Amino acid sequence: MDPYDLGRPHSRGSSPPPWSQPAPNILPAHTPPPPPPERPRLPNLKPVVVPFISALLGAIIGVGATLSFLGSRPETVARVTANPVSTAGAGLSGVAEVAAKVIPSVVQVDIAQTSRFGTRRGTGSGVIYSADGLIITNKHVVEEGSAFQVTMSNGDRLSATLVGTGEDDIAVLKVDRTGLPAASFGTNDSIRVGDVAVAVGSPYGLDGTVTAGVISALDRDIDVSRNETLNGLLQTDAPINPGNSGGALVNATGQVIGINTATVDGAGSLGFAISVDAALAEVRRIAG
């Protein structure tokens, strides 16, 4: 399995695409730790995409896990709501206004992969890039998938195709619809340490979840595996959980300033997002 192959719950036999099934009851499980990297930085770094569901050897095991590269620990699945964060002087009066502006531009991404062992399913997030149907997400969300669907904030479910993947853990999906509520994007130059940061996505399949905090640091380089490093990331203490992958990190005026990609298990609020300039450069390269 590749570095983003998370611990997965299991179900018996092949099954229809995930959007025709009820959401799984995801529970945590442990994964054995690999050898430590030569230059350890942040322990227990994990990508934030909800685990796939595997149908392997007819086993029915209702557990899942998020991958920690140096181990994992149980977590409680709970709905998360916005923290009260002051946005005095911002263009919007508070987190509620930021959320109202951004939620329509964030989608849930459902992924399915069918093999001789059955159907595996997963859930991540995405950000609407253009009104004609281009959607940004993470490469690690979609790279194992063979079928994709996005769920809009209004409940509409649309089949999606993979346009392509690029560097910096970015991928682009396309849906056959126009007039979509595209997000507003900021620039790296506008981001400062201490700025309000609001994360929007579908942690554990809970679509439209909003959490809030601040930008903790800029230009972080992190090892997500022994063979992969992500550079120039934004660090935030806005809670980011499995399923937030590919979702939006936005500023106090509702502009997307990052694409959420990873978190550190067991270290409190340590989340990371691909900066908006890096993400958009990859989107333009992928989509032409």
C-alpha positions as CSV (number, residue, x, y, z in Angstrom):
1,M,0.0,0.0,0.0
2,D,1.2,3.5,-0.7
3,P,1.8,6.1,2.1
4,Y,-1.8,7.4,1.8
5,D,-3.4,3.9,2.1
6,L,-5.1,4.4,5.4
7,G,-6.3,1.7,7.8
8,R,-9.8,0.8,6.5
9,P,-13.0,-0.7,7.8
10,H,-14.2,-3.7,5.9
11,S,-17.5,-5.0,4.4
12,R,-18.5,-8.2,2.7
13,G,-18.4,-8.6,-1.1
14,S,-18.6,-6.0,-3.9
15,S,-21.0,-3.1,-3.5
16,P,-22.5,-0.3,-5.5
17,P,-20.7,3.1,-5.6
18,P,-20.4,4.8,-2.2
19,W,-23.0,7.5,-2.8
20,S,-25.7,4.8,-2.9
21,Q,-24.8,3.4,0.5
22,P,-25.2,4.8,4.0
23,A,-22.1,6.4,5.5
24,P,-19.9,3.9,7.4
25,N,-19.5,4.0,11.1
26,I,-15.8,4.8,11.2
27,L,-13.9,3.8,14.3
28,P,-10.2,4.1,14.9
29,A,-7.6,1.3,14.9
30,H,-3.9,1.1,15.3
31,T,-1.3,0.6,12.6
32,P,2.2,-0.6,13.4
33,P,4.9,2.0,13.3
34,P,7.5,1.9,10.4
35,P,11.2,2.6,11.1
36,P,11.8,6.3,12.0
37,P,13.0,8.6,9.1
38,E,16.7,9.7,9.1
39,R,15.7,13.3,9.8
40,P,12.6,13.2,12.0
41,R,10.6,16.4,12.2
42,L,7.0,16.0,13.1
43,P,5.8,12.7,14.6
44,N,2.7,11.0,13.5
45,L,2.1,13.0,10.4
46,K,-1.0,11.9,8.5
47,P,-2.8,12.9,5.4
48,V,-6.4,13.9,6.1
49,V,-8.7,11.8,4.0
50,V,-11.3,9.5,5.5
51,P,-10.3,5.8,5.2
52,F,-11.5,3.7,2.4
53,I,-13.8,0.7,3.0
54,S,-12.2,-2.6,1.8
55,A,-14.0,-5.8,1.0
56,L,-11.2,-8.3,1.6
57,L,-11.6,-12.1,2.1
58,G,-15.2,-11.7,3.1
59,A,-14.3,-10.2,6.5
60,I,-16.7,-7.9,8.2
61,I,-14.7,-5.7,10.5
62,G,-16.3,-2.3,11.4
63,V,-13.1,-0.4,12.1
64,G,-11.1,2.2,10.3
65,A,-8.0,4.3,11.0
66,T,-6.0,7.3,10.0
67,L,-2.4,6.6,9.0
68,S,0.2,7.9,11.4
69,F,3.6,7.3,10.0
70,L,5.0,6.7,13.5
71,G,1.9,5.2,15.0
72,S,-1.7,6.1,15.8
73,R,-4.0,6.5,18.7
74,P,-7.8,6.2,19.1
75,E,-9.8,9.3,18.3
76,T,-13.4,10.2,19.1
77,V,-15.6,11.1,16.1
78,A,-17.6,14.1,16.8
79,R,-19.2,17.0,14.9
80,V,-17.1,20.1,15.0
81,T,-18.4,23.6,15.0
82,A,-16.7,27.0,14.6
83,N,-14.8,28.4,17.5
84,P,-15.5,32.0,18.4
85,V,-12.6,34.0,16.9
86,S,-12.5,37.7,16.7
87,T,-12.3,39.2,13.2
88,A,-12.3,42.8,14.1
89,G,-11.4,45.0,11.2
90,A,-12.1,42.2,8.7
91,G,-14.4,42.6,5.7
92,L,-16.8,40.1,7.3
93,S,-18.0,40.5,10.8
94,G,-17.1,37.0,12.1
95,V,-16.6,33.3,11.4
96,A,-20.3,32.7,10.8
97,E,-20.2,35.2,7.8
98,V,-17.0,33.6,6.5
99,A,-18.7,30.1,6.7
100,A,-21.8,31.3,4.9
101,K,-19.7,32.7,2.1
102,V,-17.4,29.7,1.7
103,I,-19.6,26.6,2.4
104,P,-21.3,26.8,-1.0
105,S,-17.9,26.6,-2.7
106,V,-16.7,23.5,-0.8
107,V,-17.9,20.0,-1.8
108,Q,-17.6,16.5,-0.4
109,V,-15.7,14.1,-2.6
110,D,-16.7,10.4,-2.6
111,I,-14.2,7.9,-4.1
112,A,-14.7,4.2,-5.1
113,Q,-12.2,1.7,-6.3
114,T,-13.4,-1.7,-7.6
115,S,-11.1,-4.7,-7.7
116,R,-11.4,-8.5,-7.6
117,F,-11.4,-8.1,-3.8
118,G,-14.5,-5.9,-3.8
119,T,-15.2,-2.1,-3.6
120,R,-13.2,0.3,-1.5
121,R,-14.6,3.7,-0.6
122,G,-13.3,6.9,0.8
123,T,-14.3,10.5,1.5
124,G,-12.4,13.7,1.1
125,S,-13.2,17.4,0.3
126,G,-12.8,19.7,-2.6
127,V,-13.0,23.4,-3.6
128,I,-14.9,24.7,-6.6
129,Y,-12.3,26.4,-8.8
130,S,-14.5,27.5,-11.7
131,A,-18.1,28.0,-12.4
132,D,-17.9,25.5,-15.3
133,G,-17.2,22.6,-13.1
134,L,-13.4,22.4,-12.2
135,I,-12.8,21.3,-8.6
136,I,-9.6,21.3,-6.6
137,T,-8.8,18.4,-4.2
138,N,-5.7,16.5,-3.0
139,K,-3.9,14.0,-5.1
140,H,-3.9,11.5,-2.2
141,V,-7.7,11.7,-2.0
142,V,-8.2,10.5,-5.6
143,E,-5.1,8.6,-6.7
144,E,-6.5,5.2,-5.8
145,G,-10.0,5.9,-7.1
146,S,-11.8,4.6,-10.2
147,A,-15.1,6.4,-9.7
148,F,-15.8,9.8,-8.2
149,Q,-18.8,11.8,-7.1
150,V,-19.1,15.2,-5.5
151,T,-21.9,16.4,-3.2
152,M,-22.7,20.1,-3.3
153,S,-23.6,22.1,-0.2
154,N,-27.3,22.1,-1.4
155,G,-27.3,18.2,-1.5
156,D,-26.9,17.8,-5.3
157,R,-24.7,14.8,-6.2
158,L,-22.7,14.9,-9.4
159,S,-20.5,12.3,-11.1
160,A,-17.0,13.6,-11.6
161,T,-14.0,12.7,-13.8
162,L,-10.4,13.1,-12.9
163,V,-8.7,15.8,-15.1
164,G,-5.3,15.1,-13.6
165,T,-2.9,15.2,-10.7
166,G,0.2,17.3,-10.1
167,E,2.9,18.1,-7.6
168,D,2.3,19.5,-4.1
169,D,-0.5,16.9,-3.6
170,I,-2.9,18.7,-5.9
171,A,-5.5,17.1,-8.2
172,V,-8.4,18.5,-10.3
173,L,-11.8,16.9,-10.9
174,K,-14.5,18.0,-13.4
175,V,-18.3,17.8,-13.2
176,D,-20.7,18.4,-16.0
177,R,-22.5,21.5,-14.7
178,T,-22.1,25.2,-15.2
179,G,-23.0,28.1,-12.9
180,L,-21.3,26.6,-9.9
181,P,-20.4,28.9,-6.9
182,A,-16.7,29.2,-7.5
183,A,-14.5,30.1,-4.5
184,S,-12.7,33.4,-4.2
185,F,-8.9,33.0,-3.9
186,G,-6.4,35.1,-2.1
187,T,-2.6,35.3,-2.6
188,N,0.4,34.3,-0.5
189,D,1.3,37.9,-0.1
190,S,-1.9,38.5,1.9
191,I,-1.1,35.8,4.5
192,R,0.4,36.7,7.9
193,V,1.2,34.7,11.0
194,G,-1.7,35.3,13.4
195,D,-4.3,35.9,10.8
196,V,-7.7,34.2,11.3
197,A,-7.9,30.9,9.5
198,V,-11.1,29.0,8.9
199,A,-11.1,25.4,7.6
200,V,-14.2,24.0,5.7
201,G,-14.6,20.4,4.6
202,S,-16.1,17.0,5.4
203,P,-14.1,15.5,8.3
204,Y,-15.3,11.9,8.8
205,G,-18.0,12.5,6.1
206,L,-19.6,15.4,8.1
207,D,-20.0,17.8,5.2
208,G,-20.0,21.5,5.7
209,T,-18.0,21.3,8.9
210,V,-16.4,24.6,9.9
211,T,-13.5,25.0,12.4
212,A,-11.5,28.1,13.1
213,G,-8.1,29.3,14.5
214,V,-5.2,31.3,13.2
215,I,-2.2,30.9,10.8
216,S,0.5,29.5,13.1
217,A,3.4,29.6,10.7
218,L,4.4,30.1,7.0
219,D,6.7,28.1,4.7
220,R,6.7,24.8,6.6
221,D,8.5,21.9,4.9
222,I,7.2,18.5,6.2
223,D,8.0,14.9,5.5
224,V,4.8,13.0,4.8
225,S,6.7,9.8,4.2
226,R,10.3,8.7,3.8
227,N,10.1,9.4,0.1
228,E,7.9,12.5,0.0
229,T,8.3,16.1,1.3
230,L,5.8,18.9,0.9
231,N,7.3,22.4,0.9
232,G,6.1,25.9,1.7
233,L,3.0,24.8,3.6
234,L,0.8,26.9,5.8
235,Q,0.5,25.8,9.4
236,T,-2.7,26.4,11.3
237,D,-4.3,25.5,14.6
238,A,-7.8,25.4,13.1
239,P,-8.8,21.7,13.7
240,I,-8.2,19.6,10.6
241,N,-9.3,15.9,10.7
242,P,-9.5,13.0,8.3
243,G,-11.9,13.9,5.5
244,N,-10.7,17.6,5.5
245,S,-8.2,16.7,2.7
246,G,-8.8,18.9,-0.3
247,G,-11.0,21.3,1.5
248,A,-10.5,25.0,2.0
249,L,-8.5,27.1,4.4
250,V,-9.8,30.6,4.2
251,N,-9.1,34.0,5.6
252,A,-11.3,36.4,7.5
253,T,-12.8,37.8,4.3
254,G,-13.7,34.4,2.9
255,Q,-10.8,34.0,0.4
256,V,-9.3,30.6,0.0
257,I,-5.6,30.8,1.1
258,G,-4.8,27.1,1.2
259,I,-5.9,23.6,0.4
260,N,-5.9,21.4,3.6
261,T,-3.7,18.4,3.3
262,A,-2.2,17.0,6.5
263,T,-2.3,17.0,10.3
264,V,-0.2,15.6,13.1
265,D,-1.8,13.0,15.3
266,G,-1.6,13.4,19.0
267,A,0.1,16.9,18.8
268,G,-3.0,19.1,19.4
269,S,-4.0,21.5,16.7
270,L,-1.2,21.1,14.1
271,G,-2.6,21.2,10.6
272,F,-1.1,22.0,7.3
273,A,-2.4,23.4,4.0
274,I,-0.9,23.9,0.5
275,S,-0.5,27.6,0.0
276,V,-2.9,29.2,-2.5
277,D,-0.2,30.3,-4.9
278,A,1.3,26.8,-5.2
279,A,-2.1,25.2,-5.5
280,L,-3.4,27.5,-8.2
281,A,-0.1,27.1,-10.2
282,E,-0.7,23.3,-10.2
283,V,-4.4,23.7,-11.1
284,R,-3.5,25.9,-14.1
285,R,-0.9,23.4,-15.3
286,I,-3.2,20.4,-14.9
287,A,-6.3,22.0,-16.4
288,G,-4.5,24.0,-19.1
